Amino acid sequence: MEETETTTPVDFYDFDFHPDVMEGIEAMGFGQPTPIQAKTIPYSLDGRDLIGRAQTGTGKTAAYLLPVMHHILNRKDRSSVSALILSPTRELAMQIDQAATGFCYFSNLSSKAVYGGGDANSFEFEKKALSLGADIIIATPGRLIAHLNMGYVKFQNLKYLVLD
């Protein structure tokens, strides 16, 4: 990511997020963006691809999740899955889903974590989200491949891909 001469956002209001995203940010107690958020969110809001790198605990999840939510909420054609977040581990997928649930609370966005280790009921819930659509899918590669091999996953309207 190239550096540009832009003003560093002082708080999350500077990003001009969708009002539902701002409600989630406020409810989660976020005040000022962390350095990774301040540097990457403007690029994401402009619709640009980017690679961000920062230590654990610096706010990377919010750095990509908030712009994705903003873009999905501003789309008129919301059907099936809009965003796919690939996570290397079940634990990280659960953590991302927890953040998504918190940020999405005041919006009509839906998210679903798709990872192995569950029972038949969780597999059926995942199948429903992947075939009927959830706005945001957070998945581990192995479990996602299992669903893809069954042929019902609907990714034709996928707009956002995040590799975490």
C-alpha positions as CSV (number, residue, x, y, z in Angstrom):
1,M,0.0,0.0,0.0
2,E,1.5,3.3,-1.0
3,E,1.5,6.2,1.4
4,T,-0.5,9.3,0.4
5,E,-0.7,12.7,2.0
6,T,-4.1,12.4,3.6
7,T,-5.2,13.5,7.1
8,T,-5.3,10.8,9.6
9,P,-8.8,10.1,10.9
10,V,-9.3,11.3,14.5
11,D,-12.3,9.2,15.1
12,F,-14.6,6.8,13.3
13,Y,-17.0,9.6,12.2
14,D,-14.3,10.9,9.9
15,F,-14.9,7.8,7.7
16,D,-18.5,8.7,6.9
17,F,-19.7,5.1,7.5
18,H,-23.3,4.0,6.9
19,P,-25.4,5.0,10.0
20,D,-26.0,1.3,10.9
21,V,-22.2,0.7,10.9
22,M,-21.7,3.7,13.1
23,E,-24.3,2.4,15.6
24,G,-22.4,-0.8,15.8
25,I,-19.1,1.0,16.2
26,E,-20.5,3.1,19.1
27,A,-22.2,0.0,20.7
28,M,-18.9,-1.9,20.6
29,G,-17.2,1.1,22.4
30,F,-14.8,2.0,19.6
31,G,-13.5,5.6,19.8
32,Q,-10.4,6.3,17.8
33,P,-9.2,4.2,14.9
34,T,-6.0,2.2,15.5
35,P,-3.1,2.9,13.1
36,I,-3.9,-0.1,10.9
37,Q,-7.6,1.1,10.8
38,A,-6.6,4.7,10.0
39,K,-4.3,3.6,7.2
40,T,-6.5,0.9,5.5
41,I,-10.1,1.9,5.9
42,P,-9.9,4.9,3.5
43,Y,-8.5,2.6,0.8
44,S,-11.2,0.0,1.4
45,L,-13.9,2.6,1.3
46,D,-12.6,3.8,-2.0
47,G,-13.1,0.2,-3.3
48,R,-9.4,-0.5,-3.6
49,D,-7.7,-3.8,-3.0
50,L,-5.0,-3.8,-0.3
51,I,-2.8,-5.9,1.9
52,G,-2.5,-4.9,5.5
53,R,-0.2,-6.3,8.1
54,A,-0.1,-5.6,11.9
55,Q,0.4,-7.5,15.1
56,T,-2.3,-9.4,16.9
57,G,-4.7,-7.2,18.8
58,T,-4.3,-4.0,16.7
59,G,-7.7,-4.0,15.2
60,K,-7.2,-5.7,11.8
61,T,-10.6,-7.4,11.9
62,A,-12.5,-4.1,12.2
63,A,-10.1,-2.6,9.6
64,Y,-11.6,-4.8,6.9
65,L,-15.0,-5.7,8.4
66,L,-16.4,-2.2,8.8
67,P,-15.7,-1.1,5.2
68,V,-17.2,-4.4,3.9
69,M,-20.3,-3.8,6.0
70,H,-20.6,-0.2,4.8
71,H,-20.4,-1.3,1.1
72,I,-22.9,-4.1,1.6
73,L,-25.4,-1.8,3.3
74,N,-25.1,0.7,0.4
75,R,-25.8,-1.9,-2.2
76,K,-29.2,-2.3,-3.7
77,D,-28.8,-5.8,-5.0
78,R,-28.3,-7.8,-1.8
79,S,-29.0,-11.4,-2.6
80,S,-27.0,-14.5,-1.6
81,V,-23.5,-14.1,-0.2
82,S,-21.8,-10.7,-0.6
83,A,-18.6,-11.2,1.3
84,L,-16.4,-14.2,2.1
85,I,-13.8,-14.0,4.8
86,L,-11.4,-17.0,4.8
87,S,-9.8,-17.8,8.1
88,P,-7.1,-20.4,8.7
89,T,-8.5,-21.7,11.9
90,R,-11.9,-22.4,13.6
91,E,-10.9,-20.2,16.6
92,L,-10.2,-17.2,14.4
93,A,-13.4,-17.8,12.4
94,M,-15.3,-17.8,15.6
95,Q,-13.6,-14.6,16.8
96,I,-14.3,-12.8,13.5
97,D,-17.9,-13.9,13.6
98,Q,-18.3,-12.6,17.1
99,A,-17.0,-9.2,16.0
100,A,-19.3,-9.3,12.9
101,T,-22.3,-10.1,15.1
102,G,-21.5,-7.1,17.4
103,F,-21.0,-4.7,14.5
104,C,-24.0,-5.9,12.6
105,Y,-26.4,-5.8,15.6
106,F,-28.1,-2.6,14.5
107,S,-28.2,-3.4,10.8
108,N,-30.1,-5.9,8.8
109,L,-26.8,-7.7,7.9
110,S,-26.4,-11.3,8.5
111,S,-23.2,-13.3,9.1
112,K,-22.4,-17.0,9.5
113,A,-19.3,-18.8,10.5
114,V,-18.6,-22.0,8.6
115,Y,-16.0,-24.3,10.2
116,G,-15.5,-27.9,11.1
117,G,-15.8,-29.6,14.4
118,G,-19.5,-29.1,14.8
119,D,-22.5,-31.5,14.7
120,A,-25.0,-32.2,11.9
121,N,-27.2,-29.3,13.0
122,S,-24.4,-26.8,12.5
123,F,-23.6,-28.3,9.1
124,E,-27.3,-27.8,8.1
125,F,-27.2,-24.1,9.3
126,E,-24.1,-23.6,7.3
127,K,-25.7,-25.2,4.2
128,K,-28.7,-22.9,4.6
129,A,-26.5,-19.8,4.9
130,L,-24.4,-20.8,1.9
131,S,-27.3,-21.7,-0.4
132,L,-30.0,-19.2,0.6
133,G,-27.5,-16.4,1.4
134,A,-26.0,-14.6,4.3
135,D,-24.4,-11.2,3.7
136,I,-21.1,-12.2,5.2
137,I,-19.6,-15.8,5.4
138,I,-16.6,-16.4,7.6
139,A,-15.1,-19.8,6.7
140,T,-12.2,-22.1,7.2
141,P,-11.0,-23.5,3.8
142,G,-11.5,-27.2,4.6
143,R,-15.2,-26.8,5.7
144,L,-15.9,-24.4,2.8
145,I,-14.5,-27.0,0.3
146,A,-16.8,-29.6,1.8
147,H,-19.8,-27.4,1.1
148,L,-18.5,-26.4,-2.4
149,N,-18.1,-30.1,-3.3
150,M,-21.8,-30.6,-2.7
151,G,-22.7,-28.0,-5.3
152,Y,-25.2,-25.7,-3.5
153,V,-22.9,-22.8,-2.5
154,K,-24.1,-19.5,-4.1
155,F,-21.2,-17.2,-4.7
156,Q,-22.3,-15.7,-8.1
157,N,-22.9,-12.3,-6.3
158,L,-19.8,-12.4,-4.2
159,K,-18.2,-8.9,-4.2
160,Y,-15.7,-8.9,-1.3
161,L,-13.0,-11.5,-0.5
162,V,-10.9,-11.2,2.6
163,L,-8.0,-13.5,3.4
164,D,-7.4,-13.2,7.1
